Amino acid sequence: MSVPDGDAVLSSEWLNSALAASPDWPHGALRVLSAARIGVGYGLSGRIHRVGVETARGGLASLVVKQDGSAEVARELLFRSHCGDRLPGCIAECFGGLSDSESGRGVLVLEDVAPARQGDVLARCTDDQARAVTRALARVHGASWSVDDDALPRSLPRWRPAPMEPDQWTDRLRRARGRYPEILSPALFAELRDLPEEVANAVDQLTRGPASWIHVDSHLDNVLWRPDGTAVLLDWCNASIGPPAADLARFLTEGVVDTAQPERLSDLLSTYADELRVSGARVELSELKAGFALTLRPLLQGVVGWTGREDLELAGRPAALCQSFLRSLCDWSTSDEYGLHVGRNGVA
């Protein structure tokens, strides 16, 4: 079955064809009543529509139809095939999906998690909301937790941030410094010149520890909170096997915890460890803190690389997101307990 271009995937005919072979769609034939674009302006991949339908039995239902690249949809379907059944409530249910490599297009037909509140990196979140996301991440990681990367099939995609080449890194770092001199101070600018070497060392240490399926892009824009306060994690197009600390550090540093909130960080790390034990996995708080510190290196390289792009949008929400994340990671990377000076020869 092929995936048509444009909004033809929102038609009754195409959706019925896509859902006909799905054992997870219980409502039979449907008729599309409405379709509205959602998620615009947030860090979500692809084009997303909320589709109102009438089912064969005369009932009304709402679906979310996500159009994305074939590779992105294939990655999400792979993740779901491995552990989706063990994560009810943590991720939106998938009623059907198709990756069409010939056209390069893919489609997912998902549960509409409504009513729900959309997360927003710039708006931050409450303590309870942060705990709910932390628990959801622990459940995801616990569903495929392994003591090391080698125990998981080599055929699965891996999280492996590569150190930037020296010339590219110098170019990006200088451009980022020119745009945000109030964030990248002269002292920090000098300290970051050799960051790619530290990225290589950090990734090597992280990939010798625990591994699981991870989200990779776990920030507040990719979260919905149900009315009961539980969190739903969205947008699994980058899901990979990697160190769970990578998800945890990305979530906590982007709009959730400031360096001036050590108690909040400790509370969330403890919440994560407690929830992980429910799945039978165990991790010590000291391990979580070490992984958090190590992950700051590739995260900082990534955001400086983003900030230093020639084609960076310098206005609007994308620019605000970039500046906010850069400021946060620079603060964390100069902190006494987790900064770049900590564990230069290996985090204890």
Secondary structure, DSSP 8 states (H G I E B T S, - for coil): ----SGGGGGSHHHHHHHHHT-TT--S-SEEEEEEEEE-TTSS--SEEEEEEEEETTS-EEEEEEEEEEHHHHHHHHHHHHHHGGG-BTTB--EEEEEEETTTTEEEEEEE---S-EE--GGG---HHHHHHHHHHHHHHHHTS-BSSGGGS-TTS-B-------HHHHHHHHHHHHHH-TTTS-HHHHHHGGGHHHHHHHHHHHHTTS-BEEE-S--SGGGEEE-TTS-EEE---TT-EEE-HHHHHHHHHHTTT--TT-HHHHHHHHHHHHHHHHHTT----HHHHHHHHHHHHHHHHHHHHHHHT-TT---SHHHHHHHHHHHHHHHHHHTSTTTSTTTTTT---
